[in-house]
Structures are given as C-alpha cells and as structure tokens.
C-alpha cells in the first residue's frame, strides 16, 4: 500500500507544497471559509492548490512514523553492543527489540527496533553517531513506520 509514497524532508521541496498544506489547514480550522481567501493568505494560486490538494498531506503526530528498524554489523569486542545501546538511549530513543546473531569471523549482525517518539535529534544524526562509534562496522536503516 505504501509503495507509492516517499518520505521527503520538506527542506528540499518547493515551498508551494507546504503552502498547499497551510491552505488546507486554514480551511479545515474554519479560520477562512473560501479557498480564494486561504490561497491569498498563504501566497499561492488557486490552481496550485487544486492541482496538489489531494496529494499532499501533513502527517499527524499520532500517525507519524514512530518506529525504526536498524541493521548493524558490530565487531565482536567486549562492550561494543552495550556502548551502542547507551548511545541510542542518550538520544532518547526507546529500544523495543534487539536480535543479535552469533559472531562469525569476529563480527555479529544486530537488528534493533526503536521507538523514536521522543528523540531529541533526527534519525539521520543517530545513524551518523552510530557509524562513528567504536566497533560499529556498518549501519543501515531497514524500515521506518
């Protein structure tokens, strides 16, 4: 069902996409009654609003993706997993599941599911911090829900 969708940081999109959402919010809140008034306030044309209104939505806090699955390859050294878990926790992410394989060739694969409801940095910053950690050979974002 979600294969037709992408998660995109709005910083890279043209500003009129966000203005379509603002227009819809003005109309739904009842602050304005007419589309022509709402588009004038946000600074887009009526045709832009009508062209994109059925395709651009802002996720609600309740429906926003709040779970992340990470896959990592860790070196089989004492304390590496513990250090990585502490780092994740320091960003206020809640660790839901951990699945670790038996080490082969001094490397272990680890899959972790996180609740990111309360994180204090972006998921990208967490990935970068993990990649720089001692004993972490690779980090891959598998899924975000």
ChimeraX commands (.cxc) that place a marker at each C-alpha (Angstrom):
marker #1 position 0.00,0.00,0.00 radius 0.5
marker #1 position 2.79,2.44,0.86 radius 0.5
marker #1 position 4.93,1.62,-2.18 radius 0.5
marker #1 position 3.66,4.76,-3.96 radius 0.5
marker #1 position 4.88,7.08,-1.20 radius 0.5
marker #1 position 8.18,8.62,-0.20 radius 0.5
marker #1 position 9.25,10.34,2.99 radius 0.5
marker #1 position 10.95,13.56,1.95 radius 0.5
marker #1 position 12.42,16.33,4.04 radius 0.5
marker #1 position 10.40,19.42,3.12 radius 0.5
marker #1 position 13.61,21.49,3.04 radius 0.5
marker #1 position 14.30,20.17,-0.46 radius 0.5
marker #1 position 10.79,20.68,-1.84 radius 0.5
marker #1 position 9.43,23.84,-3.45 radius 0.5
marker #1 position 7.69,25.99,-0.81 radius 0.5
marker #1 position 4.30,25.80,-2.55 radius 0.5
marker #1 position 3.88,22.18,-1.38 radius 0.5
marker #1 position 3.91,23.31,2.23 radius 0.5
marker #1 position 1.62,26.20,1.33 radius 0.5
marker #1 position -0.94,23.73,-0.02 radius 0.5
marker #1 position -0.96,22.10,3.43 radius 0.5
marker #1 position -1.24,25.53,5.10 radius 0.5
marker #1 position -4.20,26.36,2.86 radius 0.5
marker #1 position -5.97,23.12,3.77 radius 0.5
marker #1 position -5.31,23.77,7.48 radius 0.5
marker #1 position -6.81,27.26,7.23 radius 0.5
marker #1 position -9.93,25.86,5.56 radius 0.5
marker #1 position -10.31,22.90,7.92 radius 0.5
marker #1 position -9.84,25.05,11.03 radius 0.5
marker #1 position -12.59,27.41,9.90 radius 0.5
marker #1 position -10.29,30.45,10.08 radius 0.5
marker #1 position -11.28,31.16,6.49 radius 0.5
marker #1 position -14.32,29.99,4.56 radius 0.5
marker #1 position -13.27,30.32,0.93 radius 0.5
marker #1 position -10.38,28.77,-0.98 radius 0.5
marker #1 position -9.65,32.09,-2.68 radius 0.5
marker #1 position -9.18,33.76,0.70 radius 0.5
marker #1 position -6.95,30.96,2.03 radius 0.5
marker #1 position -4.65,30.87,-1.00 radius 0.5
marker #1 position -4.30,34.65,-0.88 radius 0.5
marker #1 position -3.18,34.45,2.76 radius 0.5
marker #1 position -0.53,31.78,2.12 radius 0.5
marker #1 position 0.58,33.16,-1.24 radius 0.5
marker #1 position -0.25,30.52,-3.85 radius 0.5
marker #1 position -2.65,30.40,-6.75 radius 0.5
marker #1 position -5.99,28.59,-6.65 radius 0.5
marker #1 position -4.81,26.34,-9.48 radius 0.5
marker #1 position -1.74,25.28,-7.47 radius 0.5
marker #1 position -3.95,24.42,-4.51 radius 0.5
marker #1 position -6.41,22.41,-6.61 radius 0.5
marker #1 position -3.61,20.64,-8.50 radius 0.5
marker #1 position -1.94,19.31,-5.32 radius 0.5
marker #1 position -4.62,19.31,-2.59 radius 0.5
marker #1 position -5.43,15.62,-2.97 radius 0.5
marker #1 position -1.77,14.51,-2.98 radius 0.5
marker #1 position -0.03,16.38,-0.18 radius 0.5
marker #1 position -0.72,15.61,3.44 radius 0.5
marker #1 position 0.98,16.50,6.65 radius 0.5
marker #1 position 1.33,13.53,8.99 radius 0.5
marker #1 position -0.37,13.93,12.32 radius 0.5
marker #1 position 1.68,13.34,15.46 radius 0.5
marker #1 position -0.36,10.24,16.17 radius 0.5
marker #1 position 0.07,8.80,12.69 radius 0.5
marker #1 position 3.65,9.86,12.09 radius 0.5
marker #1 position 6.26,7.14,11.72 radius 0.5
marker #1 position 7.44,6.35,15.22 radius 0.5
marker #1 position 9.29,3.05,14.84 radius 0.5
marker #1 position 12.60,2.46,13.14 radius 0.5
marker #1 position 14.40,-0.80,12.34 radius 0.5
marker #1 position 18.20,-0.66,12.11 radius 0.5
marker #1 position 20.58,-3.36,10.93 radius 0.5
marker #1 position 24.19,-3.20,12.07 radius 0.5
marker #1 position 27.37,-5.20,11.78 radius 0.5
marker #1 position 29.37,-4.98,15.01 radius 0.5
marker #1 position 32.85,-6.21,15.79 radius 0.5
marker #1 position 32.88,-8.95,18.39 radius 0.5
marker #1 position 34.65,-6.91,21.08 radius 0.5
marker #1 position 33.69,-6.58,24.71 radius 0.5
marker #1 position 31.30,-3.69,25.38 radius 0.5
marker #1 position 30.53,-2.72,21.76 radius 0.5
marker #1 position 26.83,-3.64,21.92 radius 0.5
marker #1 position 26.44,-2.02,25.34 radius 0.5
marker #1 position 28.11,1.19,24.15 radius 0.5
marker #1 position 25.87,1.31,21.08 radius 0.5
marker #1 position 22.71,0.79,23.17 radius 0.5
marker #1 position 23.77,3.55,25.57 radius 0.5
marker #1 position 24.37,5.89,22.63 radius 0.5
marker #1 position 20.90,5.17,21.24 radius 0.5
marker #1 position 19.36,5.77,24.66 radius 0.5
marker #1 position 21.23,9.08,25.01 radius 0.5
marker #1 position 19.20,10.39,22.06 radius 0.5
marker #1 position 16.00,9.50,23.94 radius 0.5
marker #1 position 15.14,6.61,21.63 radius 0.5
marker #1 position 13.43,3.67,23.29 radius 0.5
marker #1 position 14.83,0.27,22.36 radius 0.5
marker #1 position 11.95,-2.12,21.65 radius 0.5
marker #1 position 13.73,-5.22,20.33 radius 0.5
marker #1 position 17.27,-6.48,19.85 radius 0.5
marker #1 position 18.18,-9.50,17.74 radius 0.5
marker #1 position 21.85,-10.45,17.64 radius 0.5
marker #1 position 23.44,-13.26,15.66 radius 0.5
marker #1 position 26.28,-15.43,16.89 radius 0.5
marker #1 position 29.61,-13.85,15.94 radius 0.5
marker #1 position 31.20,-15.22,12.78 radius 0.5
marker #1 position 34.69,-14.05,11.82 radius 0.5
marker #1 position 34.63,-11.72,14.84 radius 0.5
marker #1 position 31.55,-9.89,13.52 radius 0.5
marker #1 position 27.92,-10.05,14.68 radius 0.5
marker #1 position 24.80,-8.77,12.97 radius 0.5
marker #1 position 22.34,-6.90,15.16 radius 0.5
marker #1 position 18.81,-5.81,14.28 radius 0.5
marker #1 position 17.26,-3.23,16.58 radius 0.5
marker #1 position 13.75,-1.78,16.60 radius 0.5
marker #1 position 13.43,1.66,18.15 radius 0.5
marker #1 position 10.53,3.81,19.26 radius 0.5
marker #1 position 11.55,7.30,18.13 radius 0.5
marker #1 position 8.59,9.21,19.55 radius 0.5
marker #1 position 10.76,11.27,21.89 radius 0.5
marker #1 position 14.10,11.50,20.10 radius 0.5
marker #1 position 15.97,14.78,20.56 radius 0.5
marker #1 position 17.83,14.68,17.21 radius 0.5
marker #1 position 16.98,13.47,13.71 radius 0.5
marker #1 position 17.23,9.80,12.81 radius 0.5
marker #1 position 19.99,10.79,10.37 radius 0.5
marker #1 position 22.06,12.20,13.24 radius 0.5
marker #1 position 21.58,8.99,15.20 radius 0.5
marker #1 position 22.79,6.95,12.22 radius 0.5
marker #1 position 25.88,9.15,11.82 radius 0.5
marker #1 position 26.71,8.86,15.53 radius 0.5
marker #1 position 26.35,5.07,15.38 radius 0.5
marker #1 position 28.56,4.85,12.27 radius 0.5
marker #1 position 31.32,6.74,14.12 radius 0.5
marker #1 position 31.15,4.50,17.21 radius 0.5
marker #1 position 33.96,2.11,18.10 radius 0.5
marker #1 position 33.24,-1.38,16.85 radius 0.5
marker #1 position 30.36,-0.45,14.56 radius 0.5
marker #1 position 31.29,-1.64,11.09 radius 0.5
marker #1 position 28.10,-0.65,9.27 radius 0.5
marker #1 position 24.64,0.74,9.98 radius 0.5
marker #1 position 21.65,0.50,7.68 radius 0.5
marker #1 position 18.13,1.91,8.12 radius 0.5
marker #1 position 15.87,-1.01,7.20 radius 0.5
marker #1 position 12.43,0.43,7.84 radius 0.5
marker #1 position 10.59,3.37,9.32 radius 0.5
marker #1 position 6.94,3.14,10.28 radius 0.5
marker link #1:1,2 radius 0.2
marker link #1:2,3 radius 0.2
marker link #1:3,4 radius 0.2
marker link #1:4,5 radius 0.2
marker link #1:5,6 radius 0.2
marker link #1:6,7 radius 0.2
marker link #1:7,8 radius 0.2
marker link #1:8,9 radius 0.2
marker link #1:9,10 radius 0.2
marker link #1:10,11 radius 0.2
marker link #1:11,12 radius 0.2
marker link #1:12,13 radius 0.2
marker link #1:13,14 radius 0.2
marker link #1:14,15 radius 0.2
marker link #1:15,16 radius 0.2
marker link #1:16,17 radius 0.2
marker link #1:17,18 radius 0.2
marker link #1:18,19 radius 0.2
marker link #1:19,20 radius 0.2
marker link #1:20,21 radius 0.2
marker link #1:21,22 radius 0.2
marker link #1:22,23 radius 0.2
marker link #1:23,24 radius 0.2
marker link #1:24,25 radius 0.2
marker link #1:25,26 radius 0.2
marker link #1:26,27 radius 0.2
marker link #1:27,28 radius 0.2
marker link #1:28,29 radius 0.2
marker link #1:29,30 radius 0.2
marker link #1:30,31 radius 0.2
marker link #1:31,32 radius 0.2
marker link #1:32,33 radius 0.2
marker link #1:33,34 radius 0.2
marker link #1:34,35 radius 0.2
marker link #1:35,36 radius 0.2
marker link #1:36,37 radius 0.2
marker link #1:37,38 radius 0.2
marker link #1:38,39 radius 0.2
marker link #1:39,40 radius 0.2
marker link #1:40,41 radius 0.2
marker link #1:41,42 radius 0.2
marker link #1:42,43 radius 0.2
marker link #1:43,44 radius 0.2
marker link #1:44,45 radius 0.2
marker link #1:45,46 radius 0.2
marker link #1:46,47 radius 0.2
marker link #1:47,48 radius 0.2
marker link #1:48,49 radius 0.2
marker link #1:49,50 radius 0.2
marker link #1:50,51 radius 0.2
marker link #1:51,52 radius 0.2
marker link #1:52,53 radius 0.2
marker link #1:53,54 radius 0.2
marker link #1:54,55 radius 0.2
marker link #1:55,56 radius 0.2
marker link #1:56,57 radius 0.2
marker link #1:57,58 radius 0.2
marker link #1:58,59 radius 0.2
marker link #1:59,60 radius 0.2
marker link #1:60,61 radius 0.2
marker link #1:61,62 radius 0.2
marker link #1:62,63 radius 0.2
marker link #1:63,64 radius 0.2
marker link #1:64,65 radius 0.2
marker link #1:65,66 radius 0.2
marker link #1:66,67 radius 0.2
marker link #1:67,68 radius 0.2
marker link #1:68,69 radius 0.2
marker link #1:69,70 radius 0.2
marker link #1:70,71 radius 0.2
marker link #1:71,72 radius 0.2
marker link #1:72,73 radius 0.2
marker link #1:73,74 radius 0.2
marker link #1:74,75 radius 0.2
marker link #1:75,76 radius 0.2
marker link #1:76,77 radius 0.2
marker link #1:77,78 radius 0.2
marker link #1:78,79 radius 0.2
marker link #1:79,80 radius 0.2
marker link #1:80,81 radius 0.2
marker link #1:81,82 radius 0.2
marker link #1:82,83 radius 0.2
marker link #1:83,84 radius 0.2
marker link #1:84,85 radius 0.2
marker link #1:85,86 radius 0.2
marker link #1:86,87 radius 0.2
marker link #1:87,88 radius 0.2
marker link #1:88,89 radius 0.2
marker link #1:89,90 radius 0.2
marker link #1:90,91 radius 0.2
marker link #1:91,92 radius 0.2
marker link #1:92,93 radius 0.2
marker link #1:93,94 radius 0.2
marker link #1:94,95 radius 0.2
marker link #1:95,96 radius 0.2
marker link #1:96,97 radius 0.2
marker link #1:97,98 radius 0.2
marker link #1:98,99 radius 0.2
marker link #1:99,100 radius 0.2
marker link #1:100,101 radius 0.2
marker link #1:101,102 radius 0.2
marker link #1:102,103 radius 0.2
marker link #1:103,104 radius 0.2
marker link #1:104,105 radius 0.2
marker link #1:105,106 radius 0.2
marker link #1:106,107 radius 0.2
marker link #1:107,108 radius 0.2
marker link #1:108,109 radius 0.2
marker link #1:109,110 radius 0.2
marker link #1:110,111 radius 0.2
marker link #1:111,112 radius 0.2
marker link #1:112,113 radius 0.2
marker link #1:113,114 radius 0.2
marker link #1:114,115 radius 0.2
marker link #1:115,116 radius 0.2
marker link #1:116,117 radius 0.2
marker link #1:117,118 radius 0.2
marker link #1:118,119 radius 0.2
marker link #1:119,120 radius 0.2
marker link #1:120,121 radius 0.2
marker link #1:121,122 radius 0.2
marker link #1:122,123 radius 0.2
marker link #1:123,124 radius 0.2
marker link #1:124,125 radius 0.2
marker link #1:125,126 radius 0.2
marker link #1:126,127 radius 0.2
marker link #1:127,128 radius 0.2
marker link #1:128,129 radius 0.2
marker link #1:129,130 radius 0.2
marker link #1:130,131 radius 0.2
marker link #1:131,132 radius 0.2
marker link #1:132,133 radius 0.2
marker link #1:133,134 radius 0.2
marker link #1:134,135 radius 0.2
marker link #1:135,136 radius 0.2
marker link #1:136,137 radius 0.2
marker link #1:137,138 radius 0.2
marker link #1:138,139 radius 0.2
marker link #1:139,140 radius 0.2
marker link #1:140,141 radius 0.2
marker link #1:141,142 radius 0.2
marker link #1:142,143 radius 0.2
marker link #1:143,144 radius 0.2
marker link #1:144,145 radius 0.2
view
